[in-house]
Amino acid sequence: MAKSPKILFVDDDRDFLAAQTAFFGGRGYEVVTVDRVEGALEKISQECPDVIVLDLMMEHYDSGFVLGRRIRQDPAMSSVPIVMLSGVASATGHKFAGDTAALKDWIKLDAFLDKPVTGRQLIKVVEEKLAAAKAA
């Protein structure tokens, strides 16, 4: 029997985490959540997720960037797809250029999505990243 893909969400919005657990869990994914940056690296190394979804702004405005970079520095996690979510556009009215070459090079993000994001948008990106990782 094939193992269900494991998605690890790091976000300080517990309602968002509960919604993603229900949404992805109901579609056969194994879902792990962390609601703060502290302890996230340890949880990631324990769980060995197939994809990681990070919020940009948690304890600090750049928490997701810093955590993403630290994940990439771990050789065991260097090829795990990272999808970053941000509410910057809805909070400030300014679209954040999360797909810039400098940012992708610094963190090595696989995708960047503006919040609010629908379950369909998120699952589409997650499935694309899982398929690409499997093909690599």
N, C-alpha and C positions, 0 to 999 in steps of 0.2 A: 504494500500500500504506500502510495506517494505521500511524503510529508507535506503538510500545508505550509505555504509561505508564511514567514513570520515578519510582521511589521512592527517596528518600535516607534511610537510617537513620543516626542518630548515637547510639551506645551504646558504653560501655567494655567490654561483655561480648562478646568476640570469638566465643565459641561461639554466642551469640544472633545475632550478625551473620551467621555462616556458615549457621545454620539458616534465617534469613530470606532470604538470598541463594538458597539451594537451593529453599525453599518458593515464594517469589514468582517467582524466575527460571524455575522449572519450570512456572509458569502464564502465561508470556509477558511478564512485567514486566521492565523494565530496572532492575536494582538497583545502587545505589551505596552504599557504606558508609564511615563515618568513625568511628574508635574513640576519639576524644577531642574535646573542645571546641576546643582550639587548632587552628586551620586549618579548622574546620568552615564558618565564614562564607565563606571563600574557595572552598571546595569547592562549597558551595551555589550561589554566584554563577557558578561555572564550569559546573556541571552543569544548572542551571535545572530542578530536579525538578518533577514534577506534584503530589507530596505529600511531606511531610517527617514522619518518625517520630522523635521525640526521647525519650531516656531522661531522667528527672528528675535522678537522683543519679549523677553521674559523678565528676569530679575534686573537686567540692564538692557538698554536699547540695542546692544550688539551681542547679547548672550548667544544667539544662534550662530552668528559668525564665528565667535570664539570657540564654541563647542564643535562646530563643523570642522574647523581647522584642526582641533585636537583629535577628533575622530580620524581624520585623514593621516595624522602622524603615526597612528597605530598600524603597523604592517598587517595585522590580522583584519583590520577594518578598511584598508585602503581601497578595496574594490567594491565595497557595499554601496549601492546607490543612496545618495542623500537628496531628498526633496525638501526645499525650504519654503515655509509659508510666512507671509507677512501681512499685517494689517496696516502697514505704513500708509498705503494709498487711501484707505477708508478713514484712517485717523487724521491724516493731514491734508487730504485732497490732492496730494502730489504722487504721481506714479513713481515707484521705486524701480530703478534700472537694475534688477537682480540678475540680468543675463549679460552684464558687461564682461568683456574678456578678462579684465583685471580681477574681478570678483571670482569668476569661475576658476581662474588660475590660482588664486590665493586659497580658496576653500575647496575647489574642485567639486562644486555643486553639480548635480545631474539635472536638476529642474528647480525653478523658482515660480511659485504661484502666489497671487495676491489673494488675501482674505477679503471678504468672505468667499469661501470656495465650496462648491457643491460636492456631495459625495460622488456624483458621476464624474466631475472634473478630476477629482483626486484619484479615484480608482483607475481612471483611464491612464493617468500619468504613472501611477504605481505599477500597473500591469505592463506598460511600455518599458519601464526601467527594469522590472523583473525579467522580462523577455530578453532585453538587451544583455543583461548580466549573465543570463543562462547561455546565450549564444556566444558570449566572449570566451 
